[in-house]
């Protein structure tokens, strides 16, 4: 592998673990660990820890919990809200590990980018699922959840096997996220106004004040005797 190919592979893996962590952290760790242990991919030494049996067992258990929580309307939104504080820092840590022990500056830069990608993919997932939950039928919810899991496993495999193709796909995802996020935000605001009974328009005019008794004018000056 040439120097350029190695650099492309490192960048793809670094960005890939950050992006995947924002969608499903446990699926990302489980997928990386299994692919490494089965010999399908070779991870950097600093990231081989995900293949340890204890880490795989914990990731597998949490993935099983998320598999069912993520397919229950309403529960998935609460789960996503809780994991705002888990997926983002975990994406940064995994990205720092993926870049390898190059330099402290490179690790910090990888952590910033990985955490940012995790935040972006998490926002698209959580916001989109909150809008999907406004539909009474559960089929759309299940389909979205299964599609997200497949996207995480497939995306990581693509990042490890065909780094350049993954980077191109990631650029397309970022462009789609930039287009989607404002629309998701407006949709969530409409849902919030509907639930709270606020239409978002101008406040109604205040009713006129009731008329009181006429005020008698006061005569100035002193009364003459």
Helices and strands as residue ranges (DSSP letters): H 3-37, G 45-51, H 53-69, H 75-82, H 84-98, H 104-132, H 139-161, H 163-196
